Amino acid sequence: MTLSKWLLVTLLLPVSLSWAKNLDDVTQSLISDIQQAKRMLEKEQAAITQQQNKLVDAVHEQVADISRLRAEAAAATRQQDDQLLDIKQLTERLREWQSQANYQQQVLLDLQQVINPNTSFNQANGFSATQSLTQLNEYIAAQRDSLYPSPNVRQLVLANGDVVDAQMLQLGPVTWFNYADQAISGLVDNSSELPSVSQVFSETQQTEIENIFAGKPGVLRFDPTLDQLIKIDHHQETIADHLKKGGTWAIPILFFALIALLIGLIKASTLLRLPKLQPMFGNRLSLIQRKGDTQQELARLQTELKDAQRELVSIALEHSVSQQRDDQLFAYLMNYRHSLERGIGAIALVASISPLLGLLGTVSGMIDTFRMMTLFGAGDPAAVSGGISEALVTTELGLIVAIPALIIHALLNRLVKSRLITLESEAIQLSQLDDKPTNTNTLNEKAA
């Protein structure tokens, strides 16, 4: 049985190999046929597309011929109809043509008013149709130039007053210039009859402008407020110019401001250099007097104390408990208060009088402004507003001086009051001392 199977496999092996080889050949043949059929299909599609394009062109030509023939037929029909029209129909058609002519003339008149609003109606009627069409064409050309701008050469007034021929480019209300001789560029002010330089660009923007004027890509800078920011920048004034607007009344205000500043600096320096107050020195003196041997401790205490505290202790030690001691302490505190507050009242006076001087200057300026309005009228709002703004400068100066003066006065007054309150409380304690220490003159000589 095994031998028979082996003989069967031996006989079938060549047959299977031959069959596999034939299958590969058939596959390759089918692939080759498919590729050849695909190429033929593409050629046929290309040929069909070319024929289709030719047919489309032919159809377009036929449609154009039909349109032309229709127009010729309509013209021939209209000409034939015109030959058959009677007088009434001709009169009606003439009336229609006249109406159309009048409508066209009215349109031209309206356009004339748009182009030149200063032209009166009679002047507009005096223009012929040819003149109106000529102006209309010029207006259309100008609008086309505004839509598609290109640089042109025009006269320009430079910042130094020279009038030169420079390249200009206008886009709506904004105009740029480029003056190659001096290598400058910037924005143009068209508010006057002759354009002038409004703003000069930096070197970086100069390169961009040169590229744009040469037909290359570039970035244009402009003022989105239409020269309002540039006008504000040009009208920036210095402090001296601002003070000059205040006129004569600004001088006393500045004078009082200088006085208040000097007094404030001097008083602040004086108060800050005063010795620091020793706390609770009245209680310390009471404790020292209650001890037996107090001469050395009293001398040490007087040495530690400075300025007003030392004087208060000396008055308390020199006098026993009496009305005289209280009077001496009170008199010294009054004199010390007067010395500390000397000059501070002048600062308060400056703070009070400065706004009044400013108001007086404003009233004087307003009187001058109204007098000028009476003489020359109020036709120019800029002149009126300018006079009012100058009149208000003195009020501004008065407030600028008064506010810091009030602050300085408040700070100095607080320092003085704080020191005086401490001294007054200590003086009350010193006035209650019972015993007068012995050898006061000796202690005072040692302390000195």
Secondary structure, 3 states (H helix, E strand, C coil): CHHHHHHHHHHHHHHHHHHHHHHHHHHHHHHHHHHHHHHHHHHHHHHHHHHHHHHHHHHHHHHHHHHHHHHHHHHHHHHHHHHHCCHHHHHHHHHHHHHHHHHHHHHHHHHHHHHCCCCCHHHHHHCCHHHHHHHHHHHHHHHHHHHCCCCEEEEEECCCCCEEEEEEEEECCEEEEEECCCCEEEEEECCCCCCEEEEECCHHHHHHHHHHHCCCCCCCCCCCCCCHHHHHHHCCCCHHHHHHHCHHHHHHHHHHHHHHHHHHHHHHHHHHHCCCCCCCHHHHHHHHHCCCCCHHHHHHHHHHCCHHHHHHHHHHHHCCCCHHHHHHHHHHHHHHHHHHHCCHHHHHHHHHHHHHHHHHHHHHHHHHHHHHHHHHCCCCHHHHHHHHHHHHHHHHHHHHHHHHHHHHHHHHHHHHHHHHHHHHHHHHHHCCCCCCCCCHHHHHHHHC
